[in-house]
Amino acid sequence: MSSVSSRQDEIQKLLRSQGTVHIHDLAALFHASLDTIRRDLRQMEEEGYLRRIHGGAVLPNSAQESYAERAQELQPERTAIAQKAARELIPDDCVAFFDSGTTVCEVARNLKPSFRGTVITVNPMIAVELASHPNAEVIMLGGTLRKTDMVVCGPTTLDQLRNFNADIALLGTCALHPEAGLSTSSTEERATKAAMIAQSAEVIAITTADKLETSLPYRVCDIDAISHLVTGRKLSNGYLANYTRRGLNVIQA
């Protein structure tokens, strides 16, 4: 039998390495009842160590961190998501909006050398990343730079964005909920994402598991506006059914 403190320490280690944990896995690992694990997670949430979701828990939101700090979190999961999206969902000859976000930047880093399409982005880090790509055409939109998020936004960005018709909008995800849809914490970011969706034939949302089952104040779109959702590992079919039954093609990295 594990003591409460040592068991909760191990749960924290698993969360830091995996980003998400599930109660059935934890019960089997610690030879504990589901009720015991639920009590652990409830206590740890009250103490700020995690955020409970249906069937498990994820790391708490960390909106105060810098872009560079966020880029280091859940790096294995981000890389797996990016590789899956880049290899399976980004055609070599497409025109694609690349939104802000650290996971979207990982997709740019993992674009196939054979990609010869056009990337239109609001994230200067993506433009820099693709400067060394052998074939990609890169269009960096103008606007006001939000340094904490490494993204341009505002009226200039929206005006320029509306000059393009894209095959794909690759969206970073702040919060995604089956009922509340895609949402964000900024009115400017909401406007940029909504404009990308309006100018694109297909929408791909990519996210680590900690952003699922969450919502923020500014709604971008309903869930059915998204064509594909690419997310990380160890999410049960029952959990993902909240999204698949609303028409999303859910792809796990």
Contacts in CASP RR format, 6 or more apart in sequence:
PFRMAT RR
TARGET T0000
AUTHOR 0000-0000-0000
METHOD contacts of the structure
MODEL  1
MSSVSSRQDEIQKLLRSQGTVHIHDLAALFHASLDTIRRDLRQMEEEGYL
RRIHGGAVLPNSAQESYAERAQELQPERTAIAQKAARELIPDDCVAFFDS
GTTVCEVARNLKPSFRGTVITVNPMIAVELASHPNAEVIMLGGTLRKTDM
VVCGPTTLDQLRNFNADIALLGTCALHPEAGLSTSSTEERATKAAMIAQS
AEVIAITTADKLETSLPYRVCDIDAISHLVTGRKLSNGYLANYTRRGLNV
IQA
1 31 0 8 1.000
1 32 0 8 1.000
2 10 0 8 1.000
2 30 0 8 1.000
2 31 0 8 1.000
2 32 0 8 1.000
4 40 0 8 1.000
7 30 0 8 1.000
7 32 0 8 1.000
7 40 0 8 1.000
8 40 0 8 1.000
8 43 0 8 1.000
8 44 0 8 1.000
8 49 0 8 1.000
10 29 0 8 1.000
10 30 0 8 1.000
11 21 0 8 1.000
11 26 0 8 1.000
11 40 0 8 1.000
11 41 0 8 1.000
11 44 0 8 1.000
11 50 0 8 1.000
11 57 0 8 1.000
12 44 0 8 1.000
12 49 0 8 1.000
12 50 0 8 1.000
14 21 0 8 1.000
14 26 0 8 1.000
15 21 0 8 1.000
15 49 0 8 1.000
15 50 0 8 1.000
15 57 0 8 1.000
15 58 0 8 1.000
15 59 0 8 1.000
16 59 0 8 1.000
18 77 0 8 1.000
18 233 0 8 1.000
18 234 0 8 1.000
19 58 0 8 1.000
19 59 0 8 1.000
19 74 0 8 1.000
19 77 0 8 1.000
19 208 0 8 1.000
19 209 0 8 1.000
19 210 0 8 1.000
20 53 0 8 1.000
20 56 0 8 1.000
20 57 0 8 1.000
20 58 0 8 1.000
20 59 0 8 1.000
20 209 0 8 1.000
20 210 0 8 1.000
20 234 0 8 1.000
20 235 0 8 1.000
21 56 0 8 1.000
21 57 0 8 1.000
21 58 0 8 1.000
22 55 0 8 1.000
22 56 0 8 1.000
22 234 0 8 1.000
22 236 0 8 1.000
23 34 0 8 1.000
23 37 0 8 1.000
23 38 0 8 1.000
23 41 0 8 1.000
23 55 0 8 1.000
23 56 0 8 1.000
24 34 0 8 1.000
24 55 0 8 1.000
25 234 0 8 1.000
26 32 0 8 1.000
26 37 0 8 1.000
26 40 0 8 1.000
26 56 0 8 1.000
27 33 0 8 1.000
27 34 0 8 1.000
27 36 0 8 1.000
27 37 0 8 1.000
30 36 0 8 1.000
30 37 0 8 1.000
41 50 0 8 1.000
41 52 0 8 1.000
41 56 0 8 1.000
41 57 0 8 1.000
42 52 0 8 1.000
44 50 0 8 1.000
44 57 0 8 1.000
45 51 0 8 1.000
45 52 0 8 1.000
45 57 0 8 1.000
48 60 0 8 1.000
49 60 0 8 1.000
50 57 0 8 1.000
50 58 0 8 1.000
50 59 0 8 1.000
50 60 0 8 1.000
51 57 0 8 1.000
51 58 0 8 1.000
51 59 0 8 1.000
51 60 0 8 1.000
51 61 0 8 1.000
51 210 0 8 1.000
51 214 0 8 1.000
53 212 0 8 1.000
53 213 0 8 1.000
53 239 0 8 1.000
54 213 0 8 1.000
54 239 0 8 1.000
54 242 0 8 1.000
55 236 0 8 1.000
55 239 0 8 1.000
58 209 0 8 1.000
58 210 0 8 1.000
58 212 0 8 1.000
59 73 0 8 1.000
59 74 0 8 1.000
59 210 0 8 1.000
61 210 0 8 1.000
61 214 0 8 1.000
62 69 0 8 1.000
62 70 0 8 1.000
62 73 0 8 1.000
63 185 0 8 1.000
65 73 0 8 1.000
66 148 0 8 1.000
67 101 0 8 1.000
67 102 0 8 1.000
67 125 0 8 1.000
67 148 0 8 1.000
67 149 0 8 1.000
67 150 0 8 1.000
70 101 0 8 1.000
70 102 0 8 1.000
71 78 0 8 1.000
71 102 0 8 1.000
71 105 0 8 1.000
74 208 0 8 1.000
74 210 0 8 1.000
77 208 0 8 1.000
77 209 0 8 1.000
77 232 0 8 1.000
77 233 0 8 1.000
77 253 0 8 1.000
78 102 0 8 1.000
78 103 0 8 1.000
78 106 0 8 1.000
78 208 0 8 1.000
79 106 0 8 1.000
79 110 0 8 1.000
80 232 0 8 1.000
80 233 0 8 1.000
80 253 0 8 1.000
81 103 0 8 1.000
81 106 0 8 1.000
81 206 0 8 1.000
81 207 0 8 1.000
81 208 0 8 1.000
81 230 0 8 1.000
81 231 0 8 1.000
81 232 0 8 1.000
81 253 0 8 1.000
82 103 0 8 1.000
82 106 0 8 1.000
82 107 0 8 1.000
82 109 0 8 1.000
82 110 0 8 1.000
82 206 0 8 1.000
83 110 0 8 1.000
83 253 0 8 1.000
84 230 0 8 1.000
84 251 0 8 1.000
84 253 0 8 1.000
85 107 0 8 1.000
85 110 0 8 1.000
85 170 0 8 1.000
85 204 0 8 1.000
85 206 0 8 1.000
85 230 0 8 1.000
85 251 0 8 1.000
86 107 0 8 1.000
86 110 0 8 1.000
86 111 0 8 1.000
86 112 0 8 1.000
87 110 0 8 1.000
87 112 0 8 1.000
88 251 0 8 1.000
89 168 0 8 1.000
89 204 0 8 1.000
89 228 0 8 1.000
89 230 0 8 1.000
89 251 0 8 1.000
90 96 0 8 1.000
90 107 0 8 1.000
90 111 0 8 1.000
90 112 0 8 1.000
90 115 0 8 1.000
90 168 0 8 1.000
90 170 0 8 1.000
91 167 0 8 1.000
92 112 0 8 1.000
92 114 0 8 1.000
92 115 0 8 1.000
92 116 0 8 1.000
92 117 0 8 1.000
93 116 0 8 1.000
93 117 0 8 1.000
94 117 0 8 1.000
94 118 0 8 1.000
94 166 0 8 1.000
94 167 0 8 1.000
94 168 0 8 1.000
95 117 0 8 1.000
95 118 0 8 1.000
95 120 0 8 1.000
95 164 0 8 1.000
95 165 0 8 1.000
95 166 0 8 1.000
95 167 0 8 1.000
95 168 0 8 1.000
96 117 0 8 1.000
96 118 0 8 1.000
96 119 0 8 1.000
96 120 0 8 1.000
96 166 0 8 1.000
96 167 0 8 1.000
96 168 0 8 1.000
96 169 0 8 1.000
96 170 0 8 1.000
97 120 0 8 1.000
97 121 0 8 1.000
97 161 0 8 1.000
97 164 0 8 1.000
97 166 0 8 1.000
97 168 0 8 1.000
97 169 0 8 1.000
97 170 0 8 1.000
97 196 0 8 1.000
97 199 0 8 1.000
97 200 0 8 1.000
98 104 0 8 1.000
98 107 0 8 1.000
98 108 0 8 1.000
98 119 0 8 1.000
98 120 0 8 1.000
98 121 0 8 1.000
98 122 0 8 1.000
98 123 0 8 1.000
98 126 0 8 1.000
98 170 0 8 1.000
99 121 0 8 1.000
99 122 0 8 1.000
99 123 0 8 1.000
99 169 0 8 1.000
99 170 0 8 1.000
99 171 0 8 1.000
99 172 0 8 1.000
99 192 0 8 1.000
99 193 0 8 1.000
99 196 0 8 1.000
100 122 0 8 1.000
100 123 0 8 1.000
100 149 0 8 1.000
100 150 0 8 1.000
100 151 0 8 1.000
100 172 0 8 1.000
100 189 0 8 1.000
100 192 0 8 1.000
101 123 0 8 1.000
101 149 0 8 1.000
101 150 0 8 1.000
101 151 0 8 1.000
101 172 0 8 1.000
103 172 0 8 1.000
103 173 0 8 1.000
103 206 0 8 1.000
103 207 0 8 1.000
103 208 0 8 1.000
104 123 0 8 1.000
104 126 0 8 1.000
104 170 0 8 1.000
104 171 0 8 1.000
104 172 0 8 1.000
104 206 0 8 1.000
105 123 0 8 1.000
105 125 0 8 1.000
105 126 0 8 1.000
105 129 0 8 1.000
107 170 0 8 1.000
107 206 0 8 1.000
108 119 0 8 1.000
108 121 0 8 1.000
108 126 0 8 1.000
108 129 0 8 1.000
108 130 0 8 1.000
109 129 0 8 1.000
111 119 0 8 1.000
111 130 0 8 1.000
111 133 0 8 1.000
111 136 0 8 1.000
113 133 0 8 1.000
113 134 0 8 1.000
113 135 0 8 1.000
114 135 0 8 1.000
115 133 0 8 1.000
115 135 0 8 1.000
115 136 0 8 1.000
116 135 0 8 1.000
116 136 0 8 1.000
116 137 0 8 1.000
117 135 0 8 1.000
117 136 0 8 1.000
117 137 0 8 1.000
118 136 0 8 1.000
118 137 0 8 1.000
118 138 0 8 1.000
118 139 0 8 1.000
119 126 0 8 1.000
119 130 0 8 1.000
119 136 0 8 1.000
119 137 0 8 1.000
119 138 0 8 1.000
119 139 0 8 1.000
120 139 0 8 1.000
120 141 0 8 1.000
120 161 0 8 1.000
120 164 0 8 1.000
120 166 0 8 1.000
121 127 0 8 1.000
121 138 0 8 1.000
121 139 0 8 1.000
121 140 0 8 1.000
121 141 0 8 1.000
122 141 0 8 1.000
122 142 0 8 1.000
122 151 0 8 1.000
122 152 0 8 1.000
122 153 0 8 1.000
122 157 0 8 1.000
122 161 0 8 1.000
122 192 0 8 1.000
123 150 0 8 1.000
123 151 0 8 1.000
123 152 0 8 1.000
124 140 0 8 1.000
124 145 0 8 1.000
124 150 0 8 1.000
124 152 0 8 1.000
125 150 0 8 1.000
126 138 0 8 1.000
127 138 0 8 1.000
127 140 0 8 1.000
130 136 0 8 1.000
130 138 0 8 1.000
131 138 0 8 1.000
139 164 0 8 1.000
141 152 0 8 1.000
141 157 0 8 1.000
141 160 0 8 1.000
141 161 0 8 1.000
142 152 0 8 1.000
142 156 0 8 1.000
142 157 0 8 1.000
142 160 0 8 1.000
143 152 0 8 1.000
143 153 0 8 1.000
143 154 0 8 1.000
143 156 0 8 1.000
143 157 0 8 1.000
143 160 0 8 1.000
144 152 0 8 1.000
144 153 0 8 1.000
144 154 0 8 1.000
144 156 0 8 1.000
144 157 0 8 1.000
145 151 0 8 1.000
145 152 0 8 1.000
146 152 0 8 1.000
146 153 0 8 1.000
146 188 0 8 1.000
149 189 0 8 1.000
151 189 0 8 1.000
151 192 0 8 1.000
153 186 0 8 1.000
153 188 0 8 1.000
153 189 0 8 1.000
153 191 0 8 1.000
153 192 0 8 1.000
154 188 0 8 1.000
154 191 0 8 1.000
154 192 0 8 1.000
157 192 0 8 1.000
158 191 0 8 1.000
158 192 0 8 1.000
158 195 0 8 1.000
161 192 0 8 1.000
161 195 0 8 1.000
161 196 0 8 1.000
161 199 0 8 1.000
162 195 0 8 1.000
162 199 0 8 1.000
164 199 0 8 1.000
165 199 0 8 1.000
165 200 0 8 1.000
165 201 0 8 1.000
166 196 0 8 1.000
166 199 0 8 1.000
166 200 0 8 1.000
166 201 0 8 1.000
167 200 0 8 1.000
167 201 0 8 1.000
167 202 0 8 1.000
168 200 0 8 1.000
168 201 0 8 1.000
168 202 0 8 1.000
168 203 0 8 1.000
168 204 0 8 1.000
169 196 0 8 1.000
169 197 0 8 1.000
169 199 0 8 1.000
169 200 0 8 1.000
169 202 0 8 1.000
169 203 0 8 1.000
169 204 0 8 1.000
170 204 0 8 1.000
170 206 0 8 1.000
171 182 0 8 1.000
171 193 0 8 1.000
171 196 0 8 1.000
171 197 0 8 1.000
171 203 0 8 1.000
171 204 0 8 1.000
171 205 0 8 1.000
171 206 0 8 1.000
171 226 0 8 1.000
172 205 0 8 1.000
172 206 0 8 1.000
172 207 0 8 1.000
173 182 0 8 1.000
173 205 0 8 1.000
173 206 0 8 1.000
173 207 0 8 1.000
173 211 0 8 1.000
174 182 0 8 1.000
174 183 0 8 1.000
174 184 0 8 1.000
174 185 0 8 1.000
174 189 0 8 1.000
174 211 0 8 1.000
174 216 0 8 1.000
175 182 0 8 1.000
175 183 0 8 1.000
175 184 0 8 1.000
175 211 0 8 1.000
175 214 0 8 1.000
175 215 0 8 1.000
175 216 0 8 1.000
176 182 0 8 1.000
176 183 0 8 1.000
176 205 0 8 1.000
176 207 0 8 1.000
176 211 0 8 1.000
176 212 0 8 1.000
176 213 0 8 1.000
176 214 0 8 1.000
176 223 0 8 1.000
176 229 0 8 1.000
177 183 0 8 1.000
177 212 0 8 1.000
177 213 0 8 1.000
177 214 0 8 1.000
177 215 0 8 1.000
177 223 0 8 1.000
178 213 0 8 1.000
178 223 0 8 1.000
178 242 0 8 1.000
178 243 0 8 1.000
178 246 0 8 1.000
179 223 0 8 1.000
180 215 0 8 1.000
180 219 0 8 1.000
181 215 0 8 1.000
181 219 0 8 1.000
181 220 0 8 1.000
181 221 0 8 1.000
181 222 0 8 1.000
181 223 0 8 1.000
182 193 0 8 1.000
182 205 0 8 1.000
182 219 0 8 1.000
182 220 0 8 1.000
182 221 0 8 1.000
182 223 0 8 1.000
182 225 0 8 1.000
182 226 0 8 1.000
183 190 0 8 1.000
183 215 0 8 1.000
183 216 0 8 1.000
183 217 0 8 1.000
183 218 0 8 1.000
183 219 0 8 1.000
183 220 0 8 1.000
184 190 0 8 1.000
184 193 0 8 1.000
184 216 0 8 1.000
184 218 0 8 1.000
184 220 0 8 1.000
185 216 0 8 1.000
185 217 0 8 1.000
185 218 0 8 1.000
186 218 0 8 1.000
187 218 0 8 1.000
189 218 0 8 1.000
190 218 0 8 1.000
190 219 0 8 1.000
190 220 0 8 1.000
193 220 0 8 1.000
193 221 0 8 1.000
194 220 0 8 1.000
194 221 0 8 1.000
197 203 0 8 1.000
197 220 0 8 1.000
197 221 0 8 1.000
197 225 0 8 1.000
202 227 0 8 1.000
202 228 0 8 1.000
203 221 0 8 1.000
203 225 0 8 1.000
203 226 0 8 1.000
203 227 0 8 1.000
203 228 0 8 1.000
204 226 0 8 1.000
204 227 0 8 1.000
204 228 0 8 1.000
204 229 0 8 1.000
204 230 0 8 1.000
205 226 0 8 1.000
205 228 0 8 1.000
205 229 0 8 1.000
205 230 0 8 1.000
206 229 0 8 1.000
206 230 0 8 1.000
206 231 0 8 1.000
207 229 0 8 1.000
207 230 0 8 1.000
207 231 0 8 1.000
208 231 0 8 1.000
208 232 0 8 1.000
209 231 0 8 1.000
209 232 0 8 1.000
209 234 0 8 1.000
209 235 0 8 1.000
212 231 0 8 1.000
212 235 0 8 1.000
213 242 0 8 1.000
223 243 0 8 1.000
223 246 0 8 1.000
223 248 0 8 1.000
224 246 0 8 1.000
224 247 0 8 1.000
224 248 0 8 1.000
226 248 0 8 1.000
227 248 0 8 1.000
227 249 0 8 1.000
228 248 0 8 1.000
228 249 0 8 1.000
228 250 0 8 1.000
228 251 0 8 1.000
229 243 0 8 1.000
229 248 0 8 1.000
229 249 0 8 1.000
229 250 0 8 1.000
229 251 0 8 1.000
230 251 0 8 1.000
230 252 0 8 1.000
230 253 0 8 1.000
231 250 0 8 1.000
231 251 0 8 1.000
231 252 0 8 1.000
231 253 0 8 1.000
232 252 0 8 1.000
232 253 0 8 1.000
233 252 0 8 1.000
233 253 0 8 1.000
235 252 0 8 1.000
240 250 0 8 1.000
240 252 0 8 1.000
243 250 0 8 1.000
244 250 0 8 1.000
END
